[in-house]
Amino acid sequence: METATISLPPRLELKINLTDEQFWQLCHDNDDLRFEATATGELIIMPLTGGITSGHWWRN
């Protein structure tokens, strides 16, 4: 079986109306992504930084 690959931009912005509970569930179900909700209702989705990037600052 062949695996499909989707290339997304490093930062994806969507206009979506979520309740606080729906936003919490989305974050809880997808802990490998970083979600932010703006004051205007936009949902920003970004991958977590990993490896060297995440640990760089705590060592300095």
C-alpha positions in Angstrom: 0.0 0.0 0.0 1.4 3.4 -1.0 1.4 6.2 1.6 0.2 9.6 0.5 2.2 12.7 1.4 0.7 16.1 1.8 3.0 19.2 1.9 1.7 22.0 4.1 3.1 25.4 4.7 5.0 25.8 8.0 2.1 27.9 9.3 -1.5 27.2 8.3 -4.2 29.7 9.1 -7.9 28.9 8.9 -11.1 30.9 9.6 -13.2 28.6 11.7 -15.6 29.1 14.6 -14.9 26.8 17.5 -16.2 26.9 21.0 -13.7 26.8 23.9 -14.6 23.1 24.4 -14.1 22.3 20.7 -10.7 24.1 20.7 -9.6 22.2 23.8 -10.6 18.9 22.3 -8.8 19.7 19.0 -5.6 20.5 21.0 -6.0 17.5 23.2 -6.5 15.1 20.2 -3.6 16.5 18.3 -0.8 17.1 20.8 1.8 16.8 18.0 0.7 20.2 16.7 0.6 23.7 18.1 -2.7 25.5 17.9 -3.4 29.2 18.5 -6.7 31.0 18.2 -6.6 34.7 17.4 -9.0 37.3 18.8 -10.7 37.5 15.3 -11.4 33.7 15.3 -8.6 32.5 13.1 -7.0 29.2 13.9 -3.3 29.0 13.4 -1.8 25.5 13.2 2.0 24.9 13.4 4.1 21.8 14.0 6.1 21.6 17.2 9.7 22.5 16.9 11.8 19.5 17.7 15.3 18.3 18.3 18.0 21.0 18.5 15.6 24.0 18.1 13.5 23.1 21.2 16.4 22.4 23.5 18.7 25.2 22.4 17.5 27.9 24.7 17.3 26.0 28.0 21.0 25.1 27.7 22.2 28.7 27.5 
